[in-house]
Amino acid sequence: MSFSETISPLLGRFALAWFFLSGAMDNINHWHQTIHQMAESNIPAAPLMLVFALICMFLGGISLILGFHTRHGAVLLFGFTLAVSLAMHDFWRIADPGLRAAEFEIFSRNIAIAGGLLLMVGMGPGPFAIDNPGKPKQRH
């Protein structure tokens, strides 16, 4: 296996995990602001939904770091990312061009991250993962 086939999935998992775990920590550190933003986006039961979001972010992030049930963690984060993007970053409803552009940037970034998560679902975690202990290396 080449360097890119062995190391890039590991680094990709770490990068995606960092995104979700650092986002979770930011939401915890700014709990009241996050609840306020969720309420402004008409998210029902915002505190409960934030707890649910944090659980998804932590479980998915840890899954990616360890490479343990990686595909399940990536599917969880994929669904979470789509739901949050549609509910919280609905740029198409914003009249102000500056705010619309800012929300579109976040929405676009999230969709790109969702695409990376789908790649993880389809391709798996790579060789350096708990999901792949002792599996023989295959040559293509």
DSSP file (Angstrom, degrees, kcal/mol; ACC not computed):
  #  RESIDUE AA STRUCTURE BP1 BP2  ACC     N-H-->O    O-->H-N    N-H-->O    O-->H-N    TCO  KAPPA ALPHA  PHI   PSI    X-CA   Y-CA   Z-CA
    1    1 A M              0   0    0      0, 0.0   138,-0.1     0, 0.0     2,-0.1   0.000 360.0 360.0 360.0 143.6    0.0    0.0    0.0
    2    2 A S     >  -     0   0    0      1,-0.1     4,-1.4     4,-0.0     5,-0.2  -0.311 360.0-104.8 -79.9 166.8    1.2    3.5   -0.8
    3    3 A F  H  >>S+     0   0    0      1,-0.2     4,-3.2     2,-0.2     5,-0.7   0.907 122.0  52.1 -55.2 -44.7    1.7    6.3    1.7
    4    4 A S  H  >5S+     0   0    0      1,-0.2     4,-0.6     2,-0.2    -1,-0.2   0.829 107.7  51.7 -66.9 -30.8   -1.5    7.9    0.6
    5    5 A E  H  45S+     0   0    0     -3,-0.2    -1,-0.2     3,-0.1    -2,-0.2   0.745 120.6  33.1 -76.2 -22.9   -3.5    4.8    1.0
    6    6 A T  H  X5S+     0   0    0     -4,-1.4     4,-0.5    -3,-0.5   122,-0.4   0.852 128.2  29.7 -99.2 -43.4   -2.3    4.2    4.5
    7    7 A I  H  X5S+     0   0    0     -4,-3.2     4,-2.6    -5,-0.2     5,-0.3   0.858 107.6  64.1 -91.2 -37.5   -1.9    7.7    6.0
    8    8 A S  H  X<S+     0   0    0     -5,-0.7     4,-2.7    -4,-0.6     5,-0.2   0.873 101.5  50.7 -62.7 -37.9   -4.4    9.9    4.2
    9    9 A P  H  > S+     0   0    0      0, 0.0     4,-2.5     0, 0.0    -1,-0.2   0.915 112.3  48.8 -63.2 -38.0   -7.5    8.1    5.6
   10   10 A L  H  X S+     0   0    0     -4,-0.5     4,-2.3     2,-0.2    -2,-0.2   0.948 114.4  43.9 -63.4 -48.8   -6.1    8.4    9.1
   11   11 A L  H  X S+     0   0    0     -4,-2.6     4,-2.5     1,-0.2    -1,-0.2   0.879 113.0  52.7 -65.2 -37.5   -5.4   12.1    8.7
   12   12 A G  H  X S+     0   0    0     -4,-2.7     4,-2.5    -5,-0.3     5,-0.2   0.910 109.1  49.3 -63.2 -42.3   -8.7   12.7    7.0
   13   13 A R  H  X S+     0   0    0     -4,-2.5     4,-2.6    -5,-0.2    -2,-0.2   0.919 111.7  49.4 -61.6 -43.2  -10.5   11.0   10.0
   14   14 A F  H  X S+     0   0    0     -4,-2.3     4,-2.7     2,-0.2    -2,-0.2   0.905 110.8  49.7 -63.5 -41.3   -8.5   13.2   12.4
   15   15 A A  H  X S+     0   0    0     -4,-2.5     4,-2.0     2,-0.2    -2,-0.2   0.930 113.5  45.1 -64.8 -45.2   -9.4   16.3   10.5
   16   16 A L  H  X S+     0   0    0     -4,-2.5     4,-1.9     2,-0.2    -2,-0.2   0.917 114.0  49.7 -64.5 -42.3  -13.1   15.5   10.4
   17   17 A A  H  X S+     0   0    0     -4,-2.6     4,-3.2    -5,-0.2     5,-0.3   0.915 108.5  53.3 -62.1 -42.8  -13.1   14.5   14.0
   18   18 A W  H  X S+     0   0    0     -4,-2.7     4,-2.6     1,-0.2     5,-0.4   0.913 106.6  53.5 -58.2 -43.2  -11.3   17.8   15.0
   19   19 A F  H  X S+     0   0    0     -4,-2.0     4,-1.5     1,-0.2    -1,-0.2   0.936 116.3  37.2 -57.7 -48.6  -14.0   19.8   13.2
   20   20 A F  H  X S+     0   0    0     -4,-1.9     4,-2.2     2,-0.2    -2,-0.2   0.901 118.6  47.3 -75.1 -40.8  -16.8   18.1   15.1
   21   21 A L  H  X S+     0   0    0     -4,-3.2     4,-2.2     2,-0.2    -2,-0.2   0.897 114.0  46.6 -70.4 -39.1  -15.1   17.8   18.5
   22   22 A S  H  X S+     0   0    0     -4,-2.6     4,-2.2    -5,-0.3    -1,-0.2   0.876 112.5  51.8 -68.8 -35.1  -13.9   21.4   18.4
   23   23 A G  H  X S+     0   0    0     -4,-1.5     4,-2.3    -5,-0.4    -2,-0.2   0.891 108.7  50.7 -64.8 -39.2  -17.4   22.5   17.3
   24   24 A A  H  X S+     0   0    0     -4,-2.2     4,-2.2     2,-0.2    -2,-0.2   0.928 110.5  48.8 -63.5 -44.9  -18.9   20.6   20.2
   25   25 A M  H  X S+     0   0    0     -4,-2.2     4,-2.7     1,-0.2    -2,-0.2   0.888 110.3  51.6 -62.9 -38.6  -16.5   22.3   22.7
   26   26 A D  H  X S+     0   0    0     -4,-2.2     4,-1.5     2,-0.2    -1,-0.2   0.907 109.1  50.5 -63.7 -41.5  -17.3   25.7   21.3
   27   27 A N  H  < S+     0   0    0     -4,-2.3     7,-0.3     2,-0.2    -2,-0.2   0.884 111.8  47.8 -64.6 -37.8  -21.1   25.0   21.7
   28   28 A I  H >< S+     0   0    0     -4,-2.2     3,-1.2     1,-0.2    -2,-0.2   0.934 112.0  49.1 -66.2 -45.5  -20.5   23.9   25.3
   29   29 A N  H 3< S+     0   0    0     -4,-2.7    -1,-0.2     1,-0.3    -2,-0.2   0.739 121.3  35.9 -67.1 -23.0  -18.4   27.0   26.0
   30   30 A H  T 3X S+     0   0    0     -4,-1.5     4,-2.7    -5,-0.2    -1,-0.3  -0.288  77.3 147.6-122.7  45.3  -21.0   29.3   24.4
   31   31 A W  H <> S+     0   0    0     -3,-1.2     4,-2.5     1,-0.2     5,-0.2   0.892  71.0  44.1 -49.4 -54.9  -24.1   27.3   25.6
   32   32 A H  H  > S+     0   0    0      1,-0.2     4,-2.2     2,-0.2    -1,-0.2   0.874 114.0  50.0 -66.3 -38.0  -26.5   30.3   26.0
   33   33 A Q  H  > S+     0   0    0      2,-0.2     4,-2.5     1,-0.2    -1,-0.2   0.905 111.4  49.3 -64.6 -40.8  -25.5   31.9   22.7
   34   34 A T  H  X S+     0   0    0     -4,-2.7     4,-2.4    -7,-0.3    -2,-0.2   0.913 110.5  50.0 -65.2 -42.7  -26.0   28.6   20.9
   35   35 A I  H  X S+     0   0    0     -4,-2.5     4,-2.6    -5,-0.2    -1,-0.2   0.911 110.8  50.8 -60.5 -42.2  -29.4   28.1   22.5
   36   36 A H  H  X S+     0   0    0     -4,-2.2     4,-2.4     2,-0.2    -2,-0.2   0.925 110.2  48.4 -62.5 -45.2  -30.3   31.6   21.4
   37   37 A Q  H  X S+     0   0    0     -4,-2.5     4,-1.2     1,-0.2    -1,-0.2   0.900 112.0  49.9 -62.2 -40.5  -29.2   31.0   17.8
   38   38 A M  H  <>S+     0   0    0     -4,-2.4     5,-2.4     1,-0.2     3,-0.3   0.916 110.2  49.7 -64.4 -42.6  -31.2   27.8   17.8
   39   39 A A  H ><5S+     0   0    0     -4,-2.6     3,-1.7     1,-0.2    -2,-0.2   0.888 107.4  54.6 -63.6 -38.8  -34.3   29.5   19.1
   40   40 A E  H 3<5S+     0   0    0     -4,-2.4    -1,-0.2     1,-0.3    -2,-0.2   0.791 106.4  52.4 -64.2 -27.1  -33.9   32.2   16.5
   41   41 A S  T 3<5S-     0   0    0     -4,-1.2    -1,-0.3    -3,-0.3    -2,-0.2   0.244 120.8-112.3 -91.3  12.3  -33.9   29.4   13.8
   42   42 A N  T < 5 +     0   0    0     -3,-1.7    -3,-0.2     1,-0.2    -2,-0.1   0.825  56.8 164.9  61.7  35.3  -37.1   28.1   15.3
   43   43 A I    > < -     0   0    0     -5,-2.4     3,-0.6    -6,-0.1    -1,-0.2  -0.746  35.5-128.6 -80.6 119.7  -35.5   24.9   16.6
   44   44 A P  T 3  S+     0   0    0      0, 0.0     5,-0.2     0, 0.0    -1,-0.0  -0.392  84.5   7.2 -71.2 149.2  -38.0   23.4   19.1
   45   45 A A  T 3> S-     0   0    0      3,-0.1     4,-2.6     1,-0.1     3,-0.4   0.917  79.3-173.6  47.8  53.9  -36.8   22.5   22.6
   46   46 A A  H <> S+     0   0    0     -3,-0.6     4,-2.5     1,-0.2     5,-0.2   0.839  75.0  51.3 -51.5 -45.4  -33.4   24.1   21.9
   47   47 A P  H  > S+     0   0    0      0, 0.0     4,-2.0     0, 0.0    -1,-0.2   0.928 113.8  44.7 -61.3 -42.2  -31.6   23.0   25.1
   48   48 A L  H  > S+     0   0    0     -3,-0.4     4,-2.3     1,-0.2    -2,-0.2   0.905 113.5  50.3 -66.1 -41.1  -32.6   19.3   24.5
   49   49 A M  H  X S+     0   0    0     -4,-2.6     4,-2.6    -5,-0.2    -1,-0.2   0.855 108.2  53.6 -66.0 -34.3  -31.7   19.5   20.9
   50   50 A L  H  X S+     0   0    0     -4,-2.5     4,-2.7    -5,-0.3    -1,-0.2   0.908 107.6  50.3 -67.0 -40.3  -28.3   20.9   21.8
   51   51 A V  H  X S+     0   0    0     -4,-2.0     4,-2.2     2,-0.2    -2,-0.2   0.938 111.9  48.3 -60.6 -45.5  -27.7   18.0   24.1
   52   52 A F  H  X S+     0   0    0     -4,-2.3     4,-2.3     1,-0.2    -2,-0.2   0.914 111.3  50.5 -59.7 -43.6  -28.6   15.6   21.3
   53   53 A A  H  X S+     0   0    0     -4,-2.6     4,-2.7     1,-0.2    -2,-0.2   0.913 109.7  50.3 -61.4 -43.6  -26.3   17.5   18.9
   54   54 A L  H  X S+     0   0    0     -4,-2.7     4,-2.7     2,-0.2     5,-0.3   0.888 109.0  51.5 -64.0 -39.3  -23.4   17.3   21.4
   55   55 A I  H  X S+     0   0    0     -4,-2.2     4,-2.8     2,-0.2     5,-0.3   0.939 111.7  47.4 -62.1 -46.1  -23.9   13.6   21.8
   56   56 A C  H  X S+     0   0    0     -4,-2.3     4,-2.6     1,-0.2     5,-0.3   0.927 113.6  47.8 -59.6 -45.5  -23.9   13.1   18.0
   57   57 A M  H  X S+     0   0    0     -4,-2.7     4,-2.2     2,-0.2    -2,-0.2   0.907 116.0  43.1 -65.3 -42.6  -20.8   15.3   17.6
   58   58 A F  H  X S+     0   0    0     -4,-2.7     4,-2.7     2,-0.2     5,-0.3   0.947 117.1  44.7 -69.8 -48.4  -18.9   13.5   20.4
   59   59 A L  H  X S+     0   0    0     -4,-2.8     4,-2.2    -5,-0.3    -2,-0.2   0.937 117.9  44.6 -62.2 -45.5  -19.8   10.0   19.5
   60   60 A G  H  X S+     0   0    0     -4,-2.6     4,-2.1    -5,-0.3    -1,-0.2   0.913 114.3  49.4 -64.1 -42.6  -19.2   10.6   15.8
   61   61 A G  H  X S+     0   0    0     -4,-2.2     4,-2.4    -5,-0.3    -2,-0.2   0.919 112.5  46.0 -64.0 -45.1  -15.9   12.4   16.5
   62   62 A I  H  X S+     0   0    0     -4,-2.7     4,-2.5     1,-0.2     5,-0.3   0.894 109.9  55.9 -65.0 -39.3  -14.6    9.7   18.8
   63   63 A S  H  X>S+     0   0    0     -4,-2.2     4,-1.6    -5,-0.3     5,-1.5   0.911 110.3  45.3 -57.5 -43.4  -15.7    7.0   16.3
   64   64 A L  H  <5S+     0   0    0     -4,-2.1    -2,-0.2     2,-0.2    -1,-0.2   0.909 111.6  51.3 -69.2 -41.9  -13.6    8.7   13.6
   65   65 A I  H  <5S+     0   0    0     -4,-2.4    -2,-0.2     1,-0.2    -1,-0.2   0.945 119.6  35.0 -60.0 -47.6  -10.5    9.2   15.8
   66   66 A L  H  <5S-     0   0    0     -4,-2.5    64,-1.9    -5,-0.2    -1,-0.2   0.714 100.7-129.0 -80.5 -20.4  -10.4    5.6   16.8
   67   67 A G  T  <5 +     0   0    0     -4,-1.6    64,-2.6    -5,-0.3     2,-0.6   0.858  59.5 145.8  69.9  34.2  -11.6    4.2   13.6
   68   68 A F  S   <S-     0   0    0     -5,-1.5    -1,-0.3    -6,-0.3     5,-0.2  -0.929  78.2 -15.2-111.3 118.4  -14.2    2.2   15.6
   69   69 A H  S  > S+     0   0    0     -2,-0.6     4,-2.6    -3,-0.1    -1,-0.2   0.924  88.2 169.4  51.3  44.9  -17.5    1.7   13.9
   70   70 A T  H  >  +     0   0    0     -3,-0.3     4,-2.8     1,-0.2     5,-0.2   0.877  66.6  51.5 -58.2 -45.0  -16.2    4.4   11.6
   71   71 A R  H  > S+     0   0    0      2,-0.2     4,-2.3     1,-0.2    -1,-0.2   0.894 111.2  48.6 -64.0 -38.0  -18.9    4.0    8.9
   72   72 A H  H  > S+     0   0    0      2,-0.2     4,-2.6    -3,-0.2    -2,-0.2   0.933 112.6  48.1 -65.5 -44.7  -21.7    4.3   11.6
   73   73 A G  H  X S+     0   0    0     -4,-2.6     4,-2.5     1,-0.2    -2,-0.2   0.896 112.0  49.7 -61.3 -40.4  -20.0    7.4   13.1
   74   74 A A  H  X S+     0   0    0     -4,-2.8     4,-2.4     2,-0.2    -1,-0.2   0.888 110.8  49.1 -67.9 -38.6  -19.7    8.9    9.6
   75   75 A V  H  X S+     0   0    0     -4,-2.3     4,-2.6     2,-0.2     5,-0.2   0.919 111.2  50.9 -65.1 -42.5  -23.4    8.2    8.8
   76   76 A L  H  X S+     0   0    0     -4,-2.6     4,-2.3     1,-0.2    -2,-0.2   0.944 114.2  43.1 -57.6 -49.3  -24.4    9.7   12.1
   77   77 A L  H  X S+     0   0    0     -4,-2.5     4,-2.8     2,-0.2    -1,-0.2   0.843 111.3  55.9 -68.5 -33.2  -22.3   12.9   11.4
   78   78 A F  H  X S+     0   0    0     -4,-2.4     4,-2.4     2,-0.2    -2,-0.2   0.961 111.3  42.5 -61.4 -51.8  -23.5   13.0    7.8
   79   79 A G  H  X S+     0   0    0     -4,-2.6     4,-2.5     1,-0.2    -2,-0.2   0.909 115.8  49.9 -61.4 -42.4  -27.2   13.0    8.9
   80   80 A F  H  X S+     0   0    0     -4,-2.3     4,-2.8    -5,-0.2     5,-0.2   0.925 110.3  50.0 -60.7 -45.9  -26.5   15.5   11.7
   81   81 A T  H  X S+     0   0    0     -4,-2.8     4,-2.4     1,-0.2    -2,-0.2   0.908 111.9  47.4 -63.2 -43.1  -24.6   17.8    9.3
   82   82 A L  H  X S+     0   0    0     -4,-2.4     4,-2.4     2,-0.2     5,-0.2   0.935 113.3  48.3 -62.8 -45.9  -27.4   17.8    6.8
   83   83 A A  H  X S+     0   0    0     -4,-2.5     4,-2.4     1,-0.2     5,-0.2   0.929 114.3  45.3 -61.8 -46.4  -30.0   18.5    9.4
   84   84 A V  H  X>S+     0   0    0     -4,-2.8     4,-3.1     1,-0.2     5,-0.6   0.904 112.0  52.4 -64.3 -41.0  -28.1   21.3   11.0
   85   85 A S  H  X5S+     0   0    0     -4,-2.4     4,-1.4    -5,-0.2    -2,-0.2   0.926 114.3  41.6 -62.1 -45.1  -27.3   22.9    7.6
   86   86 A L  H  <5S+     0   0    0     -4,-2.4    -1,-0.2    -5,-0.2    -2,-0.2   0.877 122.6  39.4 -70.8 -37.8  -30.9   22.9    6.5
   87   87 A A  H  <5S+     0   0    0     -4,-2.4     3,-0.3    -5,-0.2    -2,-0.2   0.862 128.3  26.2 -81.9 -37.0  -32.3   24.1    9.9
   88   88 A M  H  <5S+     0   0    0     -4,-3.1    -3,-0.2    -5,-0.2    -2,-0.2   0.669 122.6  44.5-104.7 -19.1  -29.6   26.6   11.0
   89   89 A H     << +     0   0    0     -4,-1.4     2,-2.2    -5,-0.6     3,-0.2  -0.307  61.2 153.6-125.1  49.9  -28.1   27.9    7.8
   90   90 A D    >   +     0   0    0     -3,-0.3     3,-2.1     1,-0.2     4,-0.2  -0.473  10.3 168.8 -81.3  71.1  -31.1   28.5    5.5
   91   91 A F  G >   +     0   0    0     -2,-2.2     3,-1.7     1,-0.3    -1,-0.2   0.761  65.5  72.1 -56.8 -29.3  -29.4   31.2    3.5
   92   92 A W  G 3  S+     0   0    0      1,-0.3    -1,-0.3    -3,-0.2    -2,-0.1   0.626  95.8  52.7 -66.1 -13.2  -32.3   31.1    0.9
   93   93 A R  G <  S+     0   0    0     -3,-2.1     2,-0.5     7,-0.1    -1,-0.3   0.445  87.6  98.3 -98.8  -2.2  -34.6   32.9    3.4
   94   94 A I    <   -     0   0    0     -3,-1.7     6,-0.0    -4,-0.2    -3,-0.0  -0.762  49.2-170.9 -96.8 127.4  -32.2   35.8    4.2
   95   95 A A        +     0   0    0     -2,-0.5    -1,-0.2     5,-0.0    -4,-0.0   0.863  62.9  88.8 -82.7 -38.3  -32.8   39.1    2.4
   96   96 A D  S  > S-     0   0    0      1,-0.2     4,-2.8     2,-0.1     5,-0.2  -0.459  71.1-145.9 -66.5 122.4  -29.6   40.9    3.5
   97   97 A P  H  > S+     0   0    0      0, 0.0     4,-2.3     0, 0.0     5,-0.2   0.860  95.7  49.7 -60.1 -37.7  -26.9   40.1    0.9
   98   98 A G  H  > S+     0   0    0      2,-0.2     4,-2.0     1,-0.2     5,-0.1   0.935 114.9  42.2 -67.8 -46.2  -24.1   40.1    3.4
   99   99 A L  H  > S+     0   0    0      2,-0.2     4,-2.5     1,-0.2     5,-0.2   0.884 113.4  54.1 -67.1 -37.8  -25.8   37.8    5.8
  100  100 A R  H  X S+     0   0    0     -4,-2.8     4,-2.5     1,-0.2    -2,-0.2   0.926 109.0  48.4 -61.2 -44.3  -27.0   35.6    3.0
  101  101 A A  H  X S+     0   0    0     -4,-2.3     4,-2.1    -5,-0.2    -1,-0.2   0.902 111.2  50.3 -63.5 -41.6  -23.4   35.3    1.7
  102  102 A A  H  X S+     0   0    0     -4,-2.0     4,-1.8     1,-0.2    -2,-0.2   0.928 113.5  44.6 -63.7 -44.9  -22.1   34.4    5.2
  103  103 A E  H  X S+     0   0    0     -4,-2.5     4,-2.8     1,-0.2    -2,-0.2   0.865 110.6  55.0 -68.1 -35.4  -24.8   31.7    5.7
  104  104 A F  H  X S+     0   0    0     -4,-2.5     4,-3.0    -5,-0.2    -1,-0.2   0.897 105.9  52.9 -63.3 -39.2  -24.2   30.4    2.2
  105  105 A E  H  X S+     0   0    0     -4,-2.1     4,-2.4     2,-0.2    -2,-0.2   0.928 112.1  44.0 -60.5 -45.9  -20.5   30.0    3.0
  106  106 A I  H  X S+     0   0    0     -4,-1.8     4,-2.5     2,-0.2    -2,-0.2   0.927 114.5  49.8 -65.8 -44.4  -21.3   28.0    6.2
  107  107 A F  H  X S+     0   0    0     -4,-2.8     4,-2.1     1,-0.2    -2,-0.2   0.931 112.3  47.7 -59.0 -47.0  -23.9   25.9    4.3
  108  108 A S  H  X S+     0   0    0     -4,-3.0     4,-2.1     2,-0.2    -1,-0.2   0.907 111.0  50.7 -62.8 -43.2  -21.5   25.2    1.5
  109  109 A R  H  X S+     0   0    0     -4,-2.4     4,-2.3     1,-0.2    -1,-0.2   0.924 110.2  50.4 -59.4 -44.7  -18.7   24.2    3.9
  110  110 A N  H  X S+     0   0    0     -4,-2.5     4,-2.5     1,-0.2    -1,-0.2   0.883 108.7  51.1 -63.6 -38.2  -21.1   21.9    5.7
  111  111 A I  H  X S+     0   0    0     -4,-2.1     4,-2.0     2,-0.2    -1,-0.2   0.886 109.6  50.8 -66.8 -37.7  -22.2   20.2    2.5
  112  112 A A  H  X S+     0   0    0     -4,-2.1     4,-1.9     2,-0.2    -2,-0.2   0.910 110.7  48.8 -64.8 -41.2  -18.5   19.6    1.5
  113  113 A I  H  X S+     0   0    0     -4,-2.3     4,-2.2     2,-0.2    -2,-0.2   0.900 108.3  54.2 -63.9 -40.6  -17.9   18.1    5.0
  114  114 A A  H  X S+     0   0    0     -4,-2.5     4,-2.1     1,-0.2    -1,-0.2   0.891 106.5  52.8 -59.9 -38.7  -21.0   15.9    4.4
  115  115 A G  H  X S+     0   0    0     -4,-2.0     4,-1.9     2,-0.2    -1,-0.2   0.904 107.7  50.6 -62.7 -41.7  -19.4   14.8    1.2
  116  116 A G  H  X S+     0   0    0     -4,-1.9     4,-1.8     1,-0.2    -2,-0.2   0.874 108.9  52.0 -63.0 -37.6  -16.2   13.8    3.0
  117  117 A L  H  X S+     0   0    0     -4,-2.2     4,-2.1     2,-0.2    -1,-0.2   0.885 106.7  53.0 -66.4 -38.0  -18.2   11.8    5.5
  118  118 A L  H  X S+     0   0    0     -4,-2.1     4,-2.5     2,-0.2    -2,-0.2   0.881 106.2  53.6 -64.6 -36.8  -19.9   10.0    2.6
  119  119 A L  H  X S+     0   0    0     -4,-1.9     4,-3.3     1,-0.2     5,-0.4   0.909 107.7  51.0 -60.7 -40.6  -16.5    9.1    1.3
  120  120 A M  H  X S+     0   0    0     -4,-1.8     4,-1.9     2,-0.2    -2,-0.2   0.890 109.5  50.6 -63.5 -39.3  -15.7    7.7    4.7
  121  121 A V  H  < S+     0   0    0     -4,-2.1    -2,-0.2     1,-0.2    -1,-0.2   0.935 118.4  37.9 -62.7 -45.7  -18.9    5.6    4.6
  122  122 A G  H  < S+     0   0    0     -4,-2.5    -2,-0.2     1,-0.2    -1,-0.2   0.874 126.4  33.2 -75.8 -38.4  -18.1    4.3    1.2
  123  123 A M  H  < S-     0   0    0     -4,-3.3     3,-0.3     1,-0.2    -3,-0.2   0.668 101.3-135.0 -95.6 -19.3  -14.3    3.8    1.5
  124  124 A G     <  -     0   0    0     -4,-1.9    -1,-0.2    -5,-0.4    -2,-0.1  -0.283  36.7 -60.9  87.5-178.5  -14.0    2.9    5.1
  125  125 A P  S    S-     0   0    0      0, 0.0     3,-0.2     0, 0.0  -112,-0.2   0.539  73.3-118.1 -84.7  -8.1  -11.6    4.1    7.7
  126  126 A G        -     0   0    0     -3,-0.3  -120,-0.1     1,-0.2     6,-0.1  -0.309  45.3 -58.5  89.5 177.3   -8.3    3.0    6.1
  127  127 A P  S    S+     0   0    0      0, 0.0     2,-1.5     0, 0.0    -1,-0.2   0.771 120.9  70.4 -72.7 -26.8   -5.8    0.5    7.6
  128  128 A F  S    S+     0   0    0   -122,-0.4     2,-0.3    -3,-0.2     3,-0.1  -0.571  80.4 102.7 -92.9  75.5   -5.0    2.3   10.8
  129  129 A A  S >  S-     0   0    0     -2,-1.5     3,-1.6     3,-0.1   -62,-0.2  -0.993  78.9-122.0-152.0 149.0   -8.3    1.8   12.5
  130  130 A I  T 3  S+     0   0    0    -64,-1.9   -62,-0.2    -2,-0.3   -63,-0.1   0.827 112.5  67.1 -59.9 -30.8   -9.8   -0.4   15.2
  131  131 A D  T 3  S+     0   0    0    -64,-2.6    -1,-0.3     1,-0.3   -63,-0.1   0.707 103.0  46.7 -62.0 -19.5  -12.3   -1.6   12.6
  132  132 A N  S X  S+     0   0    0     -3,-1.6     3,-0.9   -65,-0.2     2,-0.3  -0.286  72.2 162.2-120.7  47.8   -9.4   -3.2   10.7
  133  133 A P  T 3  S-     0   0    0      0, 0.0    -3,-0.1     0, 0.0    -5,-0.1  -0.532  75.4 -13.0 -73.4 128.8   -7.3   -5.2   13.2
  134  134 A G  T 3  S+     0   0    0     -2,-0.3     3,-0.0     1,-0.2    -2,-0.0   0.602  87.9 153.0  64.4  13.3   -5.1   -7.8   11.6
  135  135 A K    <   -     0   0    0     -3,-0.9    -1,-0.2    -8,-0.1     2,-0.1  -0.568  50.8-108.9 -74.1 137.4   -6.7   -7.6    8.2
  136  136 A P        -     0   0    0      0, 0.0     2,-0.3     0, 0.0    -1,-0.1  -0.368  31.8-109.5 -67.2 143.9   -4.3   -8.6    5.5
  137  137 A K        -     0   0    0     -2,-0.1     2,-0.4    -3,-0.0     0, 0.0  -0.563  35.1-147.2 -72.3 132.0   -3.0   -5.8    3.2
  138  138 A Q        -     0   0    0     -2,-0.3     2,-0.4    -3,-0.1    -1,-0.0  -0.822   3.0-147.2-105.6 142.1   -4.5   -6.1   -0.3
  139  139 A R              0   0    0     -2,-0.4     0, 0.0     1,-0.1     0, 0.0  -0.878 360.0 360.0-103.4 138.4   -2.8   -5.1   -3.5
  140  140 A H              0   0    0     -2,-0.4    -1,-0.1     0, 0.0    -2,-0.0   0.389 360.0 360.0-109.1 360.0   -4.8   -3.8   -6.3
